[in-house]
Amino acid sequence: MGAGLGLGAAVARGTTRFVEPLLFQTSPRDPATFLGVAAIVGLVALAASAIPAWRAASTRPTDALRAD
């Protein structure tokens, strides 16, 4: 997950010149914005993987095998 966030931040940093005309009253290289977006994406990725893992861990293996 950390590698994906790092690669995404690098690509976003490289493409800021294309987005700059669309921004008003903020810098495209604002560190607080970059960290905030990375934190939100990281939390969503964690939730998206933790919820199905928790549900799978709470299922008994014999029940899962009988259902198939």
Contacts in CASP RR format, 6 or more apart in sequence:
PFRMAT RR
TARGET T0000
AUTHOR 0000-0000-0000
METHOD contacts of the structure
MODEL  1
MGAGLGLGAAVARGTTRFVEPLLFQTSPRDPATFLGVAAIVGLVALAASA
IPAWRAASTRPTDALRAD
1 42 0 8 1.000
1 45 0 8 1.000
1 46 0 8 1.000
5 38 0 8 1.000
5 41 0 8 1.000
5 42 0 8 1.000
6 38 0 8 1.000
9 34 0 8 1.000
9 38 0 8 1.000
12 34 0 8 1.000
13 29 0 8 1.000
13 34 0 8 1.000
16 28 0 8 1.000
16 29 0 8 1.000
17 28 0 8 1.000
19 28 0 8 1.000
20 28 0 8 1.000
26 33 0 8 1.000
END
